[in-house]
């Protein structure tokens, strides 16, 4: 058996450090590069699209390697993080020039999807939440932190569905579990939700952990916080003083929406491309700061259910609507406020630079303006805000006298501290300035003294200052005037005792000046760090002011109205309600507003009408108006009275859940079941075309049974859109069911959508008219019309039972198996999904099937 070759000391060091970080790419610092070896190199080269080479190329077993320059490593690290990987940064802890033997290296930080703060990705209005989960008997303790803002929350949840819903609400990228745990949902997290799963051993309670959980009493909540903070400590390896005290929350303190509801209502992203554009957030986000943008998104994802809290927000919006000029001044002031939360995090982390401190100063300088504006409104609603909006003149003064207005990016290069801040630094600077002036004067003096006009005094880091004379002019120098230092091809370099003495003064001043500036900056940073808690409170207040001015601006511009919230009411009244996003896209002049009235005794609104007539829009606009109401914003309508909803459930649109292997119909049934199982009499349920994903008879049976179940169990307010006209007779049998329809008329054989919701059921579906609008070929439509006429004639012959009730839409005994198959497929055929040629081919297949009778 061949003996394994001994590794070099460097590769032994690399292997030892890599063994401590097996689940991360190890960026191993070698000079000006971060190098990766072995499997890390092979994998990273492919992901980052960089050259894969090898160490010891001529050896029998060369070591794969690749590298990235340290000064541009951020871009490569960001790409790996976005792909769901971790990166361990291994730095040289000693100066290689002064170290004998191997340079000591260690990992200074592990960057992970849940802890990465990406300053340059333009993502300042989004939080990045790291979540920890720990199971305790039948409950799950869940804690989360945004390391960029220091926000920490913890809760207890009763089941895994609630856990998954929270994770999707936060859009978490990484979850931390206890070391050695074997939770059944791990595969689901990794494969369906694409969440990175990390494992951590809990540490002894440090001062940080004790401080963060100071207000938390439950043992299980303390345990999961310890798990979360232990992971942060192990990966970040630096000060985490900006981490705030944990806040205990209950999900039922807010309006609950599951993943399906948030997706279907397009709250923060559109269904089509999962981007912000086209969502409700996209429409209403007029925030001026990154902090305000994050706060708005948080409020939108967790609307309030407490009437008093909602009214407080509404009153603040009303105040800013009543004071237009003050609101404009607030908007202008906020435009000069930077991201205080993330600045505090950078200060805590120790990677803040001079420009960050200048941003902090400019932000704090807006506080007097903001306070004076709010005072000018003379509205009592701002009293608590004003108490917490504390000015910090001493901190502004410190930064103003210490840091130059346009400092460099690096804090080690000097030129960052203002003149006059420190007397010794001023002395060094004077020595450097006067010394360099002396050098320039000396050059002029020596030129006159020797008569050599090309004589110059230069500098390099090897020889220091020198007098350079070209070879042609060297004979003009008096013997012994200068001491020869270096011979070049075309010149000679000389020094003098006086020049070396001045050189020592200048270089010593430069070196000591840079070192002193660095130390002075660190001292300023530490003084700023002492104000972290106050700065975080300021950030909270400013972010809320930003959201309120945002609500006021959008409400005024779009002519929104203040909704009346009736906590104990079961009545919904909306006059001229609009879907905010659809109205924005179509234009206010083209959008047709609609009323919606559901008295206390009306629990189910049964909505019929043609495809594309606006049924789904009508349903969604109620949900969006309710959500806007409960976050404190005004709403798109002329008059609104609403109850406070505790949950919103939706079943809108068709989508496969490919990750779970679920078909469209399975997703439909899962979404429907969520409402049936968990809705209360304070919930809002939106069901669109229930049963359309299966055969006609199955669909009608399911739809009717679901309607009856909801009616009997009194599960809140229900909007139920359907094409099954057979269901419209239920209003005669079931109390609380009311028919409405979206109007459409025929003019000269053409279908005209009125987009107006009217009382009573629709008279027919107009499916073929919609197909015509979609551009279907005339021959296809003629064929479909013939089939429809035949089916309608056969339907009229349908038998009735002894009680005179129609047995079904189509009597199964009237048709053979082929005809039944064609009827079912035609009834469920989604015309809008296919091109005309595909539809013609399908009709041809139906004809061939019917000929087989």
C-alpha positions in Angstrom: 0.0 0.0 0.0 1.6 3.3 -1.1 2.4 5.6 1.7 0.5 8.9 1.8 2.6 11.9 1.1 3.2 14.4 3.9 1.4 17.7 3.4 3.2 21.0 3.5 2.8 23.1 6.7 0.5 25.5 4.9 -1.8 22.7 3.6 -1.8 21.2 7.1 -2.9 24.5 8.4 -5.6 24.8 5.7 -6.9 21.3 6.4 -7.2 21.9 10.1 -9.1 25.2 9.6 -11.3 23.6 7.0 -12.2 20.7 9.3 -13.6 23.3 11.8 -15.8 24.8 9.0 -16.9 21.8 6.9 -20.2 23.3 5.7 -18.6 26.6 4.3 -16.4 27.6 1.5 -13.1 28.5 3.2 -11.6 31.7 1.8 -8.0 31.2 2.9 -5.9 34.5 2.7 -2.6 34.2 0.9 -1.2 37.7 0.3 -3.5 39.7 -2.0 -5.8 36.7 -2.7 -8.3 34.4 -1.0 -7.5 30.9 -2.1 -9.8 27.8 -2.2 -8.5 24.3 -2.4 -9.7 20.7 -3.1 -13.5 20.3 -3.3 -14.1 23.9 -2.4 -12.0 25.0 -5.4 -13.7 22.6 -7.8 -17.2 23.6 -6.7 -16.5 27.4 -6.4 -14.8 27.6 -9.8 -17.9 26.3 -11.4 -20.3 28.5 -9.5 -18.2 31.7 -9.7 -17.0 31.0 -13.3 -13.3 31.4 -12.5 -10.3 29.4 -13.6 -9.6 26.2 -11.8 -5.9 25.5 -11.5 -3.8 23.4 -9.2 -1.0 23.6 -6.6 2.1 21.6 -7.3 1.1 21.0 -10.9 4.0 18.6 -11.5 3.2 16.4 -8.5 1.5 13.0 -8.9 -1.6 14.3 -7.1 -1.8 18.1 -7.7 -4.2 20.0 -5.4 -7.1 21.7 -7.1 -7.2 25.4 -6.3 -8.7 28.7 -7.4 -8.6 32.2 -6.0 -10.2 35.7 -6.0 -8.5 39.0 -5.3 -9.3 40.1 -1.7 -10.2 43.7 -2.8 -13.0 42.4 -5.1 -14.0 39.4 -3.0 -17.3 40.9 -2.0 -18.9 40.2 -5.4 -17.8 36.6 -5.3 -19.0 36.1 -1.7 -22.4 37.7 -2.6 -22.9 35.2 -5.4 -22.1 32.2 -3.2 -24.4 33.5 -0.4 -27.2 34.1 -3.0 -26.8 30.5 -4.1 -27.4 29.3 -0.6 -23.8 28.6 0.6 -21.8 29.8 3.5 -18.3 31.4 3.3 -15.7 31.3 6.1 -13.3 34.2 5.9 -9.8 33.1 7.0 -7.3 36.0 7.5 -3.6 36.3 8.2 -3.4 37.3 11.8 0.3 38.3 11.6 2.4 40.3 9.2 4.2 37.8 6.9 7.2 40.2 6.6 7.9 40.0 10.3 6.9 36.4 11.0 9.3 33.5 11.0 7.7 30.2 9.8 4.0 29.8 9.2 1.8 32.8 9.4 -1.0 32.3 12.0 -4.4 32.3 10.4 -7.9 32.0 11.7 -11.5 32.4 10.6 -12.7 35.9 11.5 -16.3 35.6 10.3 -18.6 33.0 8.7 -21.0 34.7 6.3 -24.3 32.8 5.9 -27.5 33.4 4.0 -29.2 34.4 7.3 -26.4 36.7 8.6 -25.2 38.4 5.4 -25.5 42.2 5.3 -25.3 43.2 1.6 -24.8 46.9 1.5 -24.5 47.3 -2.3 -27.4 45.1 -3.5 -30.0 47.9 -3.4 -32.0 45.8 -1.0 -32.2 48.2 1.9 -36.0 48.0 2.2 -35.9 44.3 3.0 -35.1 42.5 6.2 -32.9 39.4 6.3 -34.2 37.2 9.1 -32.2 34.4 10.6 -34.6 32.0 12.4 -34.0 29.4 15.1 -36.5 26.6 15.9 -36.6 24.2 18.8 -39.4 21.7 19.5 -40.7 21.3 23.0 -43.1 18.5 23.4 -46.1 19.6 21.3 -45.1 23.2 20.7 -42.4 24.9 18.7 -40.3 27.8 20.0 -39.3 30.1 17.2 -37.0 33.1 17.4 -35.7 35.4 14.7 -33.2 38.2 14.3 -32.2 40.6 11.6 -28.5 41.1 12.3 -28.6 44.2 10.2 -31.0 46.0 12.4 -30.7 44.1 15.8 -34.4 43.3 15.9 -35.2 40.1 17.9 -38.6 38.4 18.3 -39.7 35.1 19.8 -42.9 33.1 20.0 -44.4 29.7 20.7 -46.4 27.9 17.9 -48.7 25.0 18.2 -47.9 23.1 15.0 -45.5 22.8 12.1 -48.0 24.5 9.7 -47.8 27.6 11.9 -44.0 27.4 11.9 -43.8 27.1 8.1 -46.2 30.0 7.7 -44.0 32.3 9.8 -41.0 31.2 7.9 -42.6 32.1 4.6 -43.9 35.4 6.0 -40.4 36.3 7.0 -39.0 34.9 3.7 -36.2 33.4 5.8 -33.1 32.1 4.0 -31.6 30.2 6.9 -32.9 28.2 9.9 -30.9 27.1 12.9 -31.8 23.9 14.7 -30.3 22.3 17.8 -27.2 20.1 17.2 -28.3 16.4 17.0 -32.0 17.2 16.3 -33.8 15.1 13.7 -36.9 17.0 12.9 -39.1 15.6 10.2 -39.6 18.9 8.5 -35.9 19.4 7.6 -36.4 17.9 4.1 -39.3 20.2 3.5 -37.3 23.3 4.5 -34.4 22.3 2.2 -36.2 21.0 -0.9 -39.5 22.9 -1.1 -38.6 26.2 0.6 -34.9 26.3 -0.4 -33.9 27.3 3.1 -30.4 26.6 4.4 -30.5 24.5 7.5 -27.7 24.9 10.1 -27.1 23.1 13.4 -25.8 24.6 16.6 -24.8 23.6 20.1 -26.1 25.9 22.7 -23.5 27.8 24.8 -23.5 29.0 28.3 -25.5 32.1 28.8 -23.2 35.1 28.0 -23.8 38.7 29.0 -25.3 39.3 25.5 -27.7 36.3 25.8 -28.8 37.4 29.3 -29.4 41.0 28.1 -31.4 40.0 25.0 -33.7 37.6 26.9 -34.1 39.9 29.9 -37.8 40.4 29.4 -38.6 36.8 28.3 -40.0 34.5 31.0 -40.9 31.2 29.3 -38.1 28.6 29.5 -38.7 27.3 26.0 -38.4 30.9 24.6 -35.2 31.4 26.5 -33.8 28.1 25.1 -34.5 29.0 21.5 -33.0 32.5 22.0 -29.9 30.9 23.5 -29.7 28.7 20.4 -30.1 31.6 18.0 -27.5 33.9 19.8 -25.0 31.0 20.2 -25.1 30.6 16.4 -24.6 34.3 15.9 -21.7 34.4 18.3 -20.0 31.5 16.7 -20.4 32.7 13.1 -19.8 36.5 13.5 -17.0 36.4 16.0 -17.3 40.0 16.9 -19.3 42.5 19.0 -23.0 42.1 18.8 -23.9 45.0 21.1 -26.5 46.3 18.7 -28.7 43.2 19.2 -31.9 44.5 21.0 -33.9 43.0 23.7 -36.1 40.2 22.5 -39.8 40.9 22.2 -42.4 38.1 22.8 -45.2 38.1 20.3 -48.2 36.0 19.4 -49.2 35.5 15.7 -52.8 35.9 16.6 -52.1 39.5 17.7 -52.2 40.2 14.0 -54.3 39.5 11.0 -53.3 36.0 9.9 -52.7 35.2 6.3 -51.2 31.9 5.1 -48.8 31.6 2.2 -51.6 31.0 -0.3 -53.4 34.2 0.8 -50.3 36.4 0.6 -49.4 35.0 -2.8 -53.0 35.2 -4.3 -53.5 38.8 -3.0 -50.0 39.8 -4.3 -49.2 41.7 -1.2 -45.4 42.1 -1.6 -44.7 40.3 -4.9 -46.7 39.6 -8.0 -47.8 36.1 -8.8 -46.3 36.3 -12.3 -42.6 36.9 -11.6 -42.3 37.1 -7.8 -41.1 40.7 -8.1 -42.2 43.7 -6.2 -43.6 45.4 -9.3 -47.3 44.8 -9.6 -47.8 44.1 -5.9 -49.7 46.2 -3.3 -46.4 47.1 -1.7 -45.1 48.4 -5.0 -48.1 50.7 -5.3 -48.2 52.2 -1.8 -44.5 52.4 -1.0 -43.7 56.1 -0.9 -41.3 55.8 2.0 -38.2 58.0 1.8 -35.8 55.9 4.0 -34.7 52.3 4.0 -36.0 52.0 7.6 -39.4 53.2 6.6 -39.5 50.8 3.7 -38.8 47.8 6.0 -41.4 49.1 8.5 -44.0 49.4 5.8 -43.4 45.8 4.6 -43.6 44.5 8.2 -46.9 46.2 8.8 -48.3 44.9 5.5 -47.3 41.4 6.4 -48.8 41.6 9.9 -51.9 43.9 9.9 -53.3 44.9 13.3 -56.5 43.4 14.9 -56.7 45.9 17.8 -59.2 48.7 17.1 -57.5 51.3 19.3 -54.1 50.7 17.7 -55.6 51.0 14.2 -57.2 54.3 15.1 -53.9 55.7 16.4 -52.3 55.0 13.1 -55.3 56.5 11.2 -55.2 59.7 13.4 -51.5 60.2 12.5 -52.3 59.8 8.8 -55.2 62.2 9.2 -52.9 64.7 10.9 -50.5 64.7 8.0 -53.3 64.9 5.5 -54.6 68.0 7.3 -51.1 69.6 7.2 -50.0 69.5 3.6 -47.0 71.9 3.8 -45.7 70.2 7.0 -46.0 66.8 5.3 -43.9 68.1 2.4 -41.3 69.4 4.9 -41.2 66.0 6.6 -40.7 64.3 3.3 -37.8 66.6 2.4 -36.2 66.1 5.8 -36.5 62.3 5.6 -34.7 62.4 2.2 -31.6 63.3 4.1 -31.9 60.5 6.7 -29.8 57.4 6.1 -30.3 53.9 7.4 -29.8 54.5 11.2 -30.5 50.8 12.1 -27.8 49.4 9.8 -25.4 52.2 10.7 -25.7 51.1 14.3 -25.1 47.5 13.3 -21.9 48.5 11.4 -20.7 50.5 14.4 -21.3 47.5 16.6 -19.5 45.2 14.2 -16.5 47.5 14.0 -16.7 48.0 10.2 -18.0 51.5 10.1 -15.9 54.1 8.2 -15.7 57.8 8.1 -18.4 58.2 5.5 -20.8 56.2 7.6 -20.3 58.6 10.5 -20.9 61.6 8.2 -24.2 59.9 7.1 -25.1 59.5 10.8 -24.3 63.2 11.5 -26.5 64.3 8.5 -29.3 62.1 9.7 -29.2 63.4 13.3 -29.1 67.0 12.0 -32.7 66.4 10.7 -34.1 65.8 14.1 -34.7 69.4 15.1 -36.5 69.9 11.8 -38.7 66.8 12.3 -39.5 67.8 15.9 -40.5 71.4 14.9 -42.7 70.2 12.1 -44.6 67.8 14.3 -45.0 70.5 16.9 -46.3 72.9 14.3 -49.2 70.5 13.6 -50.4 71.1 17.2 -51.9 67.7 17.1 -51.8 65.7 20.4 -51.4 62.5 18.5 -47.7 63.2 18.1 -46.9 63.7 21.8 -45.5 60.2 22.5 -43.5 60.4 19.3 -42.0 63.7 20.2 -40.9 62.4 23.6 -39.0 59.6 22.0 -37.6 61.7 19.1 -34.7 62.8 21.2 -32.2 65.1 19.7 -28.5 64.2 20.1 -26.5 67.5 19.8 -23.4 66.2 21.6 -23.1 63.3 19.2 -23.6 65.6 16.2 -20.9 67.9 17.6 -18.5 65.0 18.2 -18.7 63.8 14.6 -18.7 67.3 13.2 -15.4 68.4 14.9 -13.7 65.0 14.5 -14.4 63.7 11.0 -13.7 65.6 7.7 -16.8 66.1 5.5 -15.6 63.9 2.6 -13.5 61.2 4.2 -11.8 58.3 2.4 -13.4 54.8 2.3 -10.5 53.2 4.3 -9.9 54.2 7.9 -6.2 53.3 7.8 -5.1 55.7 5.1 -5.3 58.9 7.0 -6.9 62.2 6.0 -10.0 61.3 8.0 -9.6 63.4 11.2 -10.2 67.2 11.0 -7.5 69.7 11.7 -7.8 71.1 15.2 -9.3 67.9 16.7 -6.0 66.7 18.2 -2.9 68.8 18.9 -0.3 66.0 18.3 -1.9 65.1 15.0 -1.7 68.8 14.0 2.0 68.8 14.9 2.6 65.7 12.7 0.7 67.3 9.8 2.7 70.5 10.2 5.9 68.6 10.1 4.8 66.8 7.0 3.7 70.0 5.3 6.7 72.0 6.2 9.0 69.1 5.5 7.7 68.7 2.0 8.0 72.4 1.4 11.6 72.2 2.6 12.2 69.4 0.1 10.8 71.5 -2.7 12.9 74.5 -1.7 16.0 72.3 -1.5 15.5 71.2 -5.0 15.5 74.8 -6.3 18.5 75.7 -4.1 20.6 72.8 -5.4 19.7 73.5 -9.0 21.0 77.1 -8.6 24.0 75.8 -6.6 25.1 73.3 -9.2 23.8 74.9 -12.4 22.0 71.6 -13.3 18.5 72.5 -14.2 17.3 68.9 -14.5 18.4 68.0 -11.0 15.5 66.7 -9.0 14.7 65.3 -5.6 12.6 62.1 -5.6 11.4 59.5 -3.2 10.8 55.8 -3.1 10.0 53.4 -0.3 13.3 51.5 -0.6 15.8 54.4 -0.6 13.7 57.2 0.8 14.5 60.8 -0.5 17.4 61.2 -3.0 19.0 63.7 -5.3 19.0 62.5 -8.9 21.4 63.8 -11.6 21.6 62.5 -15.1 24.9 60.8 -16.2 25.6 63.6 -18.6 25.5 66.2 -15.8 27.4 64.2 -13.1 30.8 65.7 -14.1 29.3 69.2 -13.3 29.1 68.2 -9.6 31.9 69.3 -7.3 33.8 66.3 -5.9 32.4 65.2 -2.5 29.3 67.5 -2.7 26.9 64.5 -2.3 27.2 60.9 -1.1 26.6 58.4 -3.9 23.6 56.1 -3.1 22.6 54.3 -6.3 23.7 54.0 -9.9 21.1 53.7 -12.7 21.5 53.3 -16.4 21.0 57.0 -17.1 21.5 58.7 -13.8 23.1 58.7 -10.4 21.3 59.1 -7.1 22.9 60.9 -4.1 22.0 61.7 -0.5 23.2 64.2 2.1 23.1 64.0 5.9 20.7 67.0 5.9 18.4 65.3 3.5 18.3 62.1 5.5 17.6 64.0 8.7 14.6 65.7 7.1 13.5 62.4 5.5 13.4 60.8 9.0 11.3 63.7 10.3 8.8 63.5 7.4 8.4 59.7 7.4 8.1 59.5 11.1 5.4 62.2 11.0 3.6 60.3 8.2 3.7 57.0 9.9 2.7 58.3 13.3 0.1 60.6 11.8 -1.7 57.6 10.1 -1.4 55.5 13.2 -2.7 58.3 15.4 -5.6 59.1 13.0 -6.6 55.4 13.1 -6.6 55.4 16.9 -8.5 58.6 17.1 -11.1 57.3 14.7 -11.5 54.1 16.9 -12.0 56.3 19.9 -14.7 58.4 18.1 -16.4 55.1 17.0 -16.5 53.8 20.6 -18.1 57.0 21.8 -20.7 56.8 19.1 -21.3 53.1 20.0 -22.3 54.2 23.5 -25.4 55.9 21.9 -26.6 52.7 20.1 -29.7 52.2 22.1 -30.9 55.7 21.7 -30.1 55.6 17.9 -32.2 52.4 17.6 -35.1 54.1 19.3 -34.7 57.1 17.0 -34.7 54.7 14.0 -38.0 53.2 15.1 -39.7 56.6 15.5 -38.3 57.9 12.2 -39.3 54.8 10.3 -42.9 55.1 11.6 -43.1 58.8 10.7 -41.9 57.8 7.2 -44.7 55.2 6.9 -47.3 57.7 8.0 -46.2 60.3 5.5 -46.2 57.5 2.9 -49.9 56.6 3.8 -50.9 60.3 3.7 -49.2 60.8 0.3 -50.8 57.8 -1.4 -54.2 58.5 0.2 -54.2 62.1 -1.0 -52.9 61.3 -4.5 -55.2 58.3 -5.1 -58.3 59.8 -3.4 -58.5 57.2 -0.7 -60.9 57.5 2.2 -60.6 56.8 5.9 -62.3 53.5 6.7 -64.6 53.2 9.7 -63.6 50.2 11.8 -66.3 48.5 13.7 -64.7 45.8 15.9 -67.9 44.0 16.9 -69.8 44.5 13.7 -70.7 41.8 11.1 -71.5 44.3 8.4 -69.4 45.2 5.3 -70.2 48.4 3.5 -68.1 49.6 0.6 -69.2 52.3 -1.8 -67.4 52.7 -5.1 -64.6 50.4 -4.0 -61.6 49.9 -6.3 -58.8 47.4 -6.6 -55.8 49.7 -5.9 -53.2 48.0 -8.2 -55.6 47.3 -11.1 -56.8 50.9 -10.9 -53.2 52.0 -11.1 -52.5 49.9 -14.1 -55.7 50.7 -16.0 -56.0 54.3 -15.0 -58.6 55.8 -12.7 -60.7 57.0 -15.6 -61.0 53.5 -17.0 -61.5 51.6 -13.8 -65.2 50.9 -12.9 -65.8 51.0 -9.1 -68.2 48.7 -7.4 -70.2 48.7 -4.2 -70.1 45.7 -1.8 -72.8 45.3 0.9 -73.0 42.4 3.3 -75.4 42.9 6.2 -75.0 41.0 9.5 -77.3 38.3 8.2 -75.5 37.9 4.9 -72.6 35.6 5.2 -72.0 34.3 1.7 -72.0 36.4 -1.5 -72.4 34.1 -4.5 -70.8 35.8 -7.5 -71.5 34.7 -11.1 -70.6 36.2 -14.5 -68.4 35.6 -17.6 -64.7 35.0 -17.5 -62.7 38.2 -17.6 -65.6 40.2 -16.3 -63.9 41.1 -13.1 -65.1 38.6 -10.5 -61.6 37.9 -9.1 -60.8 41.6 -9.0 -64.0 42.3 -7.1 -63.1 39.6 -4.5 -59.5 40.7 -4.2 -60.3 44.3 -3.8 -62.3 43.5 -0.6 -59.3 41.7 0.9 -56.9 44.5 0.0 -59.2 47.2 1.3 -59.5 45.2 4.6 -55.7 44.8 4.8 -55.1 48.5 4.1 -57.7 49.4 6.8 -56.0 47.2 9.4 -52.5 48.5 8.7 -53.8 52.1 9.3 -53.9 53.3 5.8 -56.8 54.9 4.0 -58.5 52.8 1.3 -59.6 53.1 -2.4 -63.4 53.7 -2.0 -65.8 56.6 -1.3 -67.1 55.1 2.0 -66.1 52.1 3.9 -67.3 50.4 7.1 -65.7 47.1 8.0 -65.4 44.7 10.9 -61.9 43.7 12.0 -60.9 40.4 10.4 -58.8 37.9 12.3 -57.8 35.8 9.2 -58.0 36.0 5.4 -58.2 32.8 3.4 -58.1 32.7 -0.4 -58.6 30.2 -3.2 -57.9 32.2 -6.4 -56.3 31.3 -9.6 -54.7 28.0 -10.7 -51.1 27.0 -9.8 -49.3 23.7 -9.5 -47.1 23.1 -6.4 -44.4 21.2 -8.2 -42.1 21.0 -5.3 -44.7 19.0 -3.3 -45.8 17.0 -6.3 -49.3 18.6 -6.0 -51.5 19.2 -9.1 -53.6 22.3 -9.6 -56.6 20.6 -8.2 -54.8 19.3 -5.2 -53.5 22.9 -4.4 -57.1 24.1 -4.8 -58.3 21.5 -2.3 -55.5 22.2 0.1 -56.2 26.0 0.0 -59.9 25.4 0.5 -59.4 23.0 3.4 -57.3 25.7 5.2 -60.3 27.9 5.4 -62.7 25.1 6.3 -60.5 23.9 9.1 -59.2 27.2 10.6 -61.6 30.0 9.7 -63.7 31.7 12.5 -66.8 33.9 12.4 -64.4 36.9 12.2 -62.6 35.6 9.1 -62.8 36.6 5.5 -62.8 33.8 2.9 -62.4 34.3 -0.9 -63.2 31.3 -3.0 -62.9 31.6 -6.8 -64.2 28.8 -9.0 -64.1 26.0 -6.5 -64.3 22.6 -8.2 -63.3 23.7 -11.7 -60.1 21.6 -11.5 -62.0 18.3 -11.7 -64.9 16.7 -13.6 -68.2 18.7 -13.9 -70.2 16.5 -11.5 -67.5 16.2 -9.0 -66.9 20.0 -9.1 -70.5 20.9 -8.7 -70.9 18.4 -5.8 -67.8 19.7 -4.0 -68.7 23.4 -4.6 -72.2 22.9 -3.2 -71.1 20.9 -0.3 -68.4 23.5 0.6 -71.0 26.2 0.4 -73.4 24.3 2.6 -70.6 23.6 5.1 -69.6 27.2 5.4 -73.2 28.3 5.7 -73.9 25.8 8.5 -70.7 26.4 10.4 -71.0 30.2 10.1 -67.4 30.6 9.1 -67.1 34.4 8.7 -67.8 36.4 5.5 -67.5 34.5 2.3 -67.2 35.7 -1.3 -67.8 32.7 -3.6 -67.3 33.1 -7.3 -68.5 30.3 -9.6 -69.5 29.3 -13.1 -71.8 26.6 -11.8 -75.2 28.3 -12.3 -76.8 25.3 -10.6 -75.6 26.8 -7.3 -77.4 30.1 -7.7 -80.7 28.5 -6.5 -79.1 28.0 -3.0 -80.1 31.5 -1.9 -83.7 30.2 -1.8 -82.7 27.4 0.6 -79.9 28.7 2.7 -80.2 31.7 4.9 -77.3 34.2 4.5 -76.6 33.4 0.9 -77.1 36.3 -1.6 -76.6 36.2 -5.4 -74.8 38.9 -7.3 -73.3 38.9 -10.8 -70.9 40.9 -12.9 -72.8 42.3 -15.8 -72.2 41.7 -19.5 -74.4 42.4 -22.6 -74.4 41.3 -26.2 -74.3 44.0 -28.8 -74.4 42.9 -32.5 -73.2 39.5 -31.5 -70.3 40.9 -29.5 -69.8 40.5 -25.8 -69.4 43.8 -23.8 -68.2 43.5 -20.2 -69.8 46.1 -17.9 -67.5 45.3 -15.0 -70.3 46.3 -12.8 -71.6 44.0 -9.9 -75.4 43.7 -9.9 -77.9 41.9 -7.8 -79.0 38.4 -8.7 -77.4 35.6 -10.6 -76.0 35.8 -14.2 -78.2 34.4 -16.9 -75.3 32.5 -18.7 -71.5 32.2 -18.8 -70.7 33.6 -22.2 -67.8 31.2 -22.5 -67.8 31.1 -26.3 -67.9 34.9 -26.4 -64.8 35.1 -24.3 -63.1 32.5 -26.6 -64.0 34.8 -29.5 -62.5 37.8 -27.7 -59.3 35.7 -27.3 -59.0 35.4 -31.0 -60.1 31.8 -31.5 -60.6 30.8 -35.2 -64.1 31.1 -36.6 -64.2 27.4 -37.6 -63.3 26.4 -34.0 -66.0 28.6 -32.5 -68.6 27.3 -35.0 -67.8 23.8 -34.0 -68.0 24.7 -30.3 -71.3 26.4 -30.8 -72.8 23.2 -32.5 -71.6 21.1 -29.6 -73.0 23.6 -27.1 -76.4 23.6 -28.8 -76.6 19.9 -28.8 -75.6 19.7 -25.1 -78.2 22.4 -24.2 -81.0 20.5 -26.1 -80.0 17.3 -24.3 -80.0 19.1 -21.0 -83.6 20.2 -21.5 -84.6 16.6 -21.7 -83.0 15.9 -18.3 -85.2 13.9 -16.1 -86.5 15.2 -12.8 -87.2 13.3 -9.6 -90.5 12.7 -7.9 -90.2 16.1 -6.1 -89.8 17.9 -9.4 -86.1 18.7 -8.8 -83.6 18.4 -11.6 -81.3 15.5 -11.0 -78.2 16.9 -12.6 -76.9 19.2 -15.3 -76.5 16.3 -17.7 -78.2 13.0 -17.2 -75.3 10.5 -17.4 -77.6 7.9 -19.0 -78.1 10.0 -22.1 -74.5 9.8 -23.2 -72.0 7.1 -23.9 -68.6 7.1 -22.4 -67.0 9.0 -25.3 -69.6 11.7 -25.2 -69.2 12.1 -21.4 -65.5 12.4 -21.8 -65.9 15.2 -24.4 -68.5 17.0 -22.3 -66.2 16.9 -19.3 -63.1 18.0 -21.1 -65.0 20.8 -23.0 -66.5 22.1 -19.8 -63.1 22.3 -18.1 -61.0 23.2 -21.1 -58.9 26.4 -20.2 -59.0 28.3 -23.5 -56.8 31.1 -22.2 -53.9 28.8 -21.7 -53.5 27.6 -25.3 -52.7 29.0 -28.7 -55.4 28.8 -31.4 -53.7 26.0 -33.3 -53.5 23.9 -30.1 -57.3 24.5 -29.5 -58.1 23.5 -33.1 -56.1 20.3 -32.6 -58.0 19.6 -29.4 -61.4 20.1 -31.1 -60.3 17.7 -33.9 -59.5 15.1 -31.2 -63.0 15.6 -29.7 -64.6 15.1 -33.2 -62.7 11.9 -33.8 -63.7 10.7 -30.3 -67.4 11.4 -31.0 -67.2 9.5 -34.4 -66.3 6.4 -32.5 -69.9 6.0 -31.2 
